[in-house]
Amino acid sequence: MARGEEPMLTRRPSSHNDERATEEDALLTGQRPTRQPAASRWARYREIALFTWGLVATAAVIVLAVVYQHQTSKTTPERHGERPNGKRNLVFMVSDGMGPTSLALTRGWRQYVNALPWDDTLVLDKHLIGNSRTRSSSSLVTDSAAGATAFSCGHKSYNGAISVMPDHSPCGSVMEAAKRAGYTTGLVVTTRITDATPACFASHVRTRAMEDQIAEQLIGDGPLGRNVDLILGGGRCHFLPNTTAGGCRADGRDLIEKADEHDWNYIGTREDFDGLNLGSSVKLPLLGLFAPTDIPFEIDRRHVDDEYPSLEEMAKTALRALKDATKDSDQGFFLMIEGSRIDHAGHNNDPAAQVHEVLAYDRAMQAVIDFLEEDDTEGLMVATSDHETGGLASARQLNVNYPEYLWYPDVLANATHSAEHTARLYFSHLSSSQPSKADLRKYLPKLINDNLGIKNVTPEEIEYLIEHPIYAPWTLADVISKRSQTGWSTHGHSAVDVNIYASDRHAAKKLQGNHENTEVGEFLRWYLDVEEEVKEVTKELRDKLEISSGESWLGPIPSQEDLAKVETHLMSPQRGFEQA
């Protein structure tokens, strides 16, 4: 390098590093550094000013970008427990009978089937915000009726009560109040639409066994008129007269015909459902009843997809239909979606049916979250269970030896049908051919292998099925439970706390942590801002509670024996086979 030339990377005299080096030399030599001339100091100040201006400008750009993103985003604005202003939508999801272990069971099974990593989780897992205590006013172990009454009315009541109080007087529901406030409303379920959970949102009877009367009130033939705009699910037999094939009413009333008088648009087949185009071709009010009783378990339904819609499909259809119906309204919609048959899988102690039901519910939840994220209207999804069913454990001790720390999801993966479906095939075989015991010893192993994927059924299990066919749904479920080492403590419900979920934990801040189930009901009416309407509806119901011929539209006050009979029937292994 020629003399006088400076290296290209030499530091400028005004640099911070040069000043720091001069200060360090002074400290080492004990000599004070000479002060830089004023011009040099001015250059330094100018650099500091330019640097500060650049930093502020950069920060401003970042802030403006974030603000712009939030201004243009379609997602729900972040809230911290305050109620929204203006138009809003609320989706309340109920996973009937699903406890915390149901998720562990389903998560492990799904990871195995799809070869997923250990940290892969369900949609549900990502939206957990708290849990709920479930006892009713009459028992530490609730039933679905009392559980749903806590959601619909915000009050504890007795097992079997459909939106009535412990003193047997009616309580206004959040859906009835929402309808009065101008919201559009909907119910989507996979069980009978007259079952306890949906019934509690739009009807009032003193015992859940009054499904014929529940059907009447759902279509508007009750004290308040029609309070639901969209119904999708099963339970057609309670709308048909006892003189008609497929009818299971105790009287000769044709509620499908009566629904027409209330301006309902009725559909009853998969072809009709497909004609709705996932909600874009819906005319409200819509009554869709796609099964005589319950829609089949998801593990069975997928084989007859051309006959029954899935929970996810019905949820998407309802969301689109309600969105379109409220596009020019000042009020949004309130929709209740229930994964109903998780409960039935628990009652049957059927782990294969259970995991498919939970996963179907998980897919429906994803559909709801996707909708809320894309929709222009502010909205929220809140979800919980009414109770846990079965006392489920992802472990089982099979003998007196020290237990193995094992659970086998591959056993569930081999099942292609539910124990209920397999039992139905067995019953059909018994009634159609009257086989001998020798014939059954050949028939049953093949039946179990073809439907449950179990190749090593024992002679003792076969003999029990032959001698006690009435218990076939439970016996067949136990065949698969033992081999997967899945444990159950009851065919009924348990008192375990259940989880609470939300699409936005900030908007649902009031439900974070541990709560009574009634607090979920209180939150629903609070979010929709219908507390006063609930009071008005309750007053109107009680004003109309006039006795005619010794009996009201609520029905007679049930005895404890009557309520016990209902629960016994619900727990029966024959439940749901009457209209099969």
C-alpha angles and dihedrals in degrees: 000000000000119000112267094026116118122221112257092238097046112134120247117251090241096053121122090234092056092052092047090052091052091051091050091051090052092052091051096046098035090235121128113240117250114249118251118243119264092256091057091048091050090053090053092050090049091053091050091049093049091048092049092048091050092049093050092046092051091049091049092052091051092049092048091049092052092047091049091050091052092045092053097037119108094207124107111278114251111265131182104210099305121126117252121252120229128355118008142162126220126196116190115194124195123195099198111216096357116139130177093272090058087067094048090050094048095042093052093045092049093048090052097046095047097035090239126167120264092253095055108117141189125258086249092059092058094056103045112135107158147323140259136226110227113194119134128219091261103040145016085235111061130204125220094262095057090039093053091044087059088055098042099039103020091233136107116245140167126286108274096028117134105204094319128120127244088265088057094248119132123258122204114249128227090241093054089048092048091052090051090051091055102264121140111235140206145179124204121180141153096218128059110311085227092060120115102268100050091036092061093061098056110015142049126214133146095237131029090228089078093088094146090058091044089056090052093052093045092061092047102266094126143081095291101035120226116349101164125072100185131031124179124171143068136299101097093151092071089059095052126077122252088245092065129079107256094023121126102174119125090230139043098256117131105211093180086063091042090051089061088061088058090051095253118159105221127207127172111170139067088245090056090049093050087053088065088069093220091306103316093104102043126131114197138259090049126183113190117179111173103172137037090238124345125359106249121267111277091246087060099032093061088066090055098036089143089065107041131034119230125243089250092053093048091047092051091047093050094047094051093044094050092045092054092045092055100039092107096033129101088222129059129211141279116213129181116201121186130194087207105173098057081085094054092050087054093049089052092044087230110154095183092055090043098058093048091050093050092047091050088053090047090054091049090052090052089052090053093048092048090051094050092048093052100039122096094219118083111253146165138205119210121181139181143141128257090221143323120269129209102013087257123203128178088223137061135187108218101184144008093276120102104284123257115237093233141121123179117213090171089074090060091045090060093057116098098179140027126261087245093058091045091051090050090056089049092051091048091051091050094050097042103046107016091220125201122245089256090055091049092052087061097038101049100055090053092045091052094046093048095049108024099029092233113141100173103058109158128237088242091057091048092050092050091052090050095048097040108031092158089071094049096116090055096039093050091047089052090052090062095035093057094050093048089043091235113159131215129181100190146009087225135058130296134216096238119135113254130215129261121212136186137183089225117028091194094054089047094045091131089066098050113118128011120336144166112257089244089066088063089056091047090052093053094055091042094052092049090044093231102127092120092046090054089057091048093050092048091051092049092050092051092046089055093047094110120152116236121187088351094301135081133211086262090064128233121315103268124231121231087251091056092050091048091053091056092052092046091054092048090054094047117116086227092059111133095012097097094085096027 
